Amino acid sequence: MDTAAPGPELADYTALLRRRWWVVAAGTAAGVVVATTALFLVPRSYTAETAVQVLPTGIAELTGERSGRTNGEVNLDTEAQVVRSAEVAGTAVARLGTGEDVTEVRERVEVTVPPNSSVLEISYSAGSPEHARAGSTAFAEAYLDYRAEQVGGQIEGRLEALRADRDERYEELEELAERAASGTGATRLRAESRLTSVQDEISELNARINPLAALADSLDPGRIITAAVAPESPSSPIPHLWLGSGALLGLVLGLAVAYLVDRGDPRLHTVRELQRADAPALLLDLTGEGHGGGRIGLSSSGSRTGQAFNGLAHALGAALGEDGRTVVVTGASTGHAGATVAANLAAALARTGADVLLVCADPDGASATRVLNLPAGPGLAEVLADAADPTTLERRPAALPGVRVLLPGDDPSRAAELLQRETMTSLVGRLRADTRHVVIATAPMSERADAAALACVADAVLVVVELGHTHVADLTQGARRLDGSGTGLLGTVVLPRQAVSAPAAPSPAAPARSEPAGDDLPDATTNVGSDDADLASRR
């Protein structure tokens, strides 16, 4: 057994795609259909945007607006969070007058800050263009009002504190003036000295109050530089994005399903899968280009397939030696692939100049007659059941020069129970004594154990694998049975899947004569197919 198990390569995955392309295509199409359906079912969403320029207040040490994200005194990251705050959202909802939940409305707002700018872009999404425009405008105005109120409140609070301090100084100044006017000596001197200090403090307070008062009168927290307009098209869903995403997801799903389907398929599809299975060594591969890529019939010597069988015949002759005479050919699974290979191998052995006998030992007589395109007649069944002389029942098809054929018989079922008994093994011993090569085409291993029964008297056993049809279990189980029989050479021949078709009708333009080996059998006319001859497959 060839137990080498090469790992998967890129060629294995491309072969999988060629086999399961319809699954991938169906998955992709399903993704597009789902995305298209969603485009019609998902509610439309419209987004409007208002651009607000945020201006510094001018009193950074008072308002705490230093360390802005961009340049200047305004921290735009903080201001962006303020726009989405509950207080601003509540004011915006009041302006809209819709009575919506504040939390829900906040989720519809997005604020972005363009690089190197002092601008806030306030976007609002809603179910209608007008509602989106009104929502964006409401949030922009609510933010500006909030900012003006907050900064104005801070300035007014500071002004009140400074003015109260100044009023206290004025009261103290009046008291000191009275002391200086009425006092004498040291008391007067102290009052005059303090009077000067208080006057300086009042001047300093006025210097701080006047700019703040001017700022309060001219406070400008920012302004709308681009008003929101009702959008003409929805921002969501985006057709090309949804369709592309649906196709991509469908493709991924299709690939996954194709992989799972292929993993669950019990059949062999490639030669590499055969090599990874517990299968006999590969002796001949007829799946490549130049072999027809499909049905394989009786191949002429000059064809590529015929030359491949010639090479197999020479290899078998060298491996078996002078004493190697009997080759059993069997299919791993149901079908006529085994009979096809047996007929071509017999023809190739005959082309080496050897005398070859092809024994059709499949109880399903249609396998041999359809492959050889010969009419049914007496053969192996009569030899085993009636002890007929095989030499009188052999046929010599004109299309297979040098090959004698022992057909299954008029009623092959009569010999079905005898194929696995000593009667058959004794017959094989007699046949190989008079013939250089005996090629025995048996029933598929998945149907009968004839090949295992004959392997003990065979010098070589060839198992025919039909890619796309042969099951891994059929091959491995049958190969283990054959491997234990002690046969000298065990190998596989790989064919592409053979198409199901009716047997070819005889061609009047090129008839071929099939003559009996004895004088007591009538002539039979047959048409032998070529590489592309129609073969009926038993599935």
Secondary structure as UniProt FT lines:
FT   HELIX           10..19
FT   HELIX           21..41
FT   STRAND          45..54
FT   HELIX           60..63
FT   HELIX           76..83
FT   HELIX           86..96
FT   HELIX           102..106
FT   TURN            107..108
FT   STRAND          109..112
FT   TURN            115..116
FT   STRAND          119..126
FT   HELIX           129..182
FT   HELIX           185..217
FT   STRAND          222..226
FT   HELIX           239..264
FT   HELIX           271..276
FT   STRAND          281..285
FT   TURN            289..290
FT   TURN            301..302
FT   HELIX           304..320
FT   TURN            321..323
FT   STRAND          326..331
FT   HELIX           337..351
FT   TURN            352..353
FT   STRAND          356..361
FT   HELIX           366..372
FT   HELIX           380..386
FT   HELIX           390..393
FT   STRAND          395..397
FT   TURN            398..399
FT   TURN            401..402
FT   STRAND          403..406
FT   HELIX           412..415
FT   TURN            416..420
FT   HELIX           422..434
FT   STRAND          437..442
FT   TURN            445..447
FT   HELIX           450..455
FT   TURN            456..457
FT   STRAND          460..466
FT   TURN            467..469
FT   HELIX           472..483
FT   TURN            484..486
FT   STRAND          489..495
FT   TURN            508..509
FT   STRAND          512..516
FT   TURN            519..520
FT   STRAND          524..526
FT   TURN            531..532
//
